[in-house]
Amino acid sequence: MSLPTRLVKTASVPGSQFAEFAAGCFWSVELAFQRVHGVLQAQVGYSGGSTVDPTYNQVCRGNTGHAESVLLEFDPSVVSYNQLLDVFWKKHDPTTPNKQGNDVGTQYRSVIFYHSPEQKEQAIKSMEKEQKKYNSKIVTQIVEAGPFYPAEEYHQKYLEKGGQCAMKGNNDHIRCYG
């Protein structure tokens, strides 16, 4: 099963929900969420920009406005949206604008793309709580989810294909490479 694309998001499992995050290079973000019990599917792609059907090369040039993002389908009876937010905050430094590690550019910005008013409210409360842990201001954007464009197939499950474990509950260090 593959996740839906663009604005059409249809659950593959009754009662499941969608969440979407951008936190730097999408490969490591995808693997972090693949390991979470209750995440049914994860797909890397591009969100928050103006170009229809952008390619990786276009997004990397930084002129489409898209962020490298991860769209998740999750079972809220197993993992809550707040628990997914906790994974998001732990995965990256939300105080660095347009930068995570060696990756620099607007495509690497920190964004929570919410899919419902409840997710928006939870994201705002979560960010307020998280801010207390930092001396610098959190620059994470919280915006309504719009079109999601799946990245090219070779980007999907990239780190898993490279030998890193995506098994639920795995805590091995995630190594990002390209």
N, C-alpha and C positions, 0 to 999 in steps of 0.2 A: 504494500500500500504506500502510496506517496501522499504527501500533504498537499492540500489544495493551493492554488496560486492566486495571485492578484486579490481582488476583493471578495472572491467566492471562497469562503472558508466553511467547509462542511465537515463535521466531525465523522471520523471513521468508527468511533465507538460511542454508543448512546451515553449521554451525560458528560462526555468529555468537554474540555474547554481549550481555548488557545491562549498562549502568552507569547510575547515577542520582545526580545532584548538585543541591544547592540552594546558591546563592551570590548572593543578592539578587534583583533583578528578573529573572524568567525570560526575558524577551525577549532581553537581551544575552547571557545565558548560552547560550541556544539558538543564537544566531548564531555565537558563538565556537566551539561544538562542530560546527555545520554545516560550518564551514570546514576541519575536520580530515580529512585523508585517512584513510580507513578507517572513518569514521563513516557508517553506512548510512542511518540515520534519526534524527531528533531530534524529540521532542514535548514541549511544555510542559504542566504540570499541577500537581497538588497531592498531596503525600505527607506522611506522618508525623503525621496528625491523627486525630481520633475521629469526625468527621462523615462519613456515607456520602454519596457523590456531592455534594460541596460545590460551591458556585458561587463565582465570583470575588468577588462582593460579600460572601458569608459569610466567605471567607478573609481579605479585606481588613479586616473588622471585628476580626479577630484572636482570635475565640473558638472556632475549629474545631481549632486546634492544628496545622494544615497549614503546610508551607513551600511557597513557589513553587519547583517543581523541574523538572528536565529529565531525561526518560528517553531514553537512547540505545541504539540497536542498533549494534554495531560489529563489524568483522572483525578478530579478534586476530592474523591473519596479516599485517595491514597496520599496525595501530596497537595497541600494548599498553595494558593497563589502567593501567600506571604512566605512560605518556605522557598518557593522559586525566587522570590525577591532576595531572600538571604543568600542563595547561591550566586545570584547576580552581583550583589555587593561584595562578596568575598572573592569573586573572580577577577576583579580589576580595581584600578585606582580611579574612583569617580571624581577626583579633584583635578585631573589633568585634562585640559580642553584639547580635543582632537589629537590625542596621543595615548598610546598604551605601549610601554616598553620601547622597542625600537621602531614601532609602527607609528608614523606621523601622517596626519591628514584628516580632513573632515569625515572620511569614510570610517575612521576608527573612533569616532566620538561615542560618548556614553549616552544611551537612550533607552527609556522604557516606552514601548509602544503599547498602549493599553487598548483592550478590546471591549471594555464595558465601563460604565460609570463606577461600578464597584472596584474594578481594577485600578482606575484612576485614583480613587480615594485611598485605596490601600497603598498604592505607589507613593503618593504624597506623604502619607503618615510614615511609611517606611523610610523615605528619604529624610524626613525630619528627625527620626530616631537615629538614623545612620550619621547625620551631620554632627551629632554630639561626640562622635569618635574622632573627628578631624579638626585640626586647627585651620586648614584651608577650606574654602567654600566648595561644596559639591557642585559640579557643573552639569550633572546629568540632566538631560531633557526628559520631560514626561509629556508625550504627545499621543494623540489618537492614532491608532493603527490605520494605515491606508493600504495602498497596493503593496503586496509582497511579491517580489520577482525572484524565483529560485535561481541560485547560482548554477553555473555550468556543472554537469554531472561529475567531473573530476574533482570538484570542490566538496561534494557531498561525502560525509564520513571520512574525510581526508586523513585525519590522524589515526582513525581506527584501521583504515586500509594500510596505513604505514606501520601497523603492528602495535599500536597502543590500545589498551584494554578499555572497552566501553561497557563492561559488565556492571550491572546495577550494584551500587554500594562500593565500587572500587575507589580507592583513595590514592592510587599511584600518582606521582607527580606528572603533570601534563607538560610535554615537551612540544613546543611549536616550532615548526621548520617549514621552509618553502623552497 
